[in-house]
Amino acid sequence: MKREAFILLIDSIQVQMQIDDKTGDSIHSIGDGEINNNSFVFTTKLNQWALEALKLEFNDKFNNISWFVYETDFGKKCKELHIVENNGKKLELKDSGDLYDWLIKCQ
């Protein structure tokens, strides 16, 4: 997969997750808090399927792509959630381009 296509796909997943969050918040806001005070989570399956396809494409046995998306919040938490390479060097994946470069390096 080309670097540009990977970046576009990861960035599109991020945008879709933001839309899903707004949709879930909107649905929750029209509910009755006294009847149902649980947060409503709205998600599309397409993001999950895209992440599975990327996992297969990059032979991502350790779910690093999903980790980048969900745990580091697309690199926003890269300072505290970094990768330590075999040589002891800290690797901060700040964006989807950094993630792609690292995945290619690991293949």
C-alpha positions, 0 to 999 in steps of 0.5 A: 500500500502506498504511503499516501493511501495509508495516511488518507485511510487513517485520517479518514477513520479519525474524521469518521470517529469524530462524526460518530462521537458527535452523532452519539452525543446528539442522540444522547442529548435528545434522550431523557436523562432520568430514564436513561443516564447512560452515554450513547455510543454510535459507531460505524462498522466501516472503521472496524473493517478498515482497521482489520484490512490494514492489519492484514495488509501490514501483517500487524500481529500485535495490533499496532495500528489499532493501538495507534488509533485507540490508545494514542488517539491518532498520535496525540498521546505519543509522548506518554505512549511511545514505542521503545525499539530494541536499541532502547530508542523511544519512538513517538508516532506523532501521525499516520505518516510516522506510523506508516514509516515504522510499519514499513521499517518493521516488515 
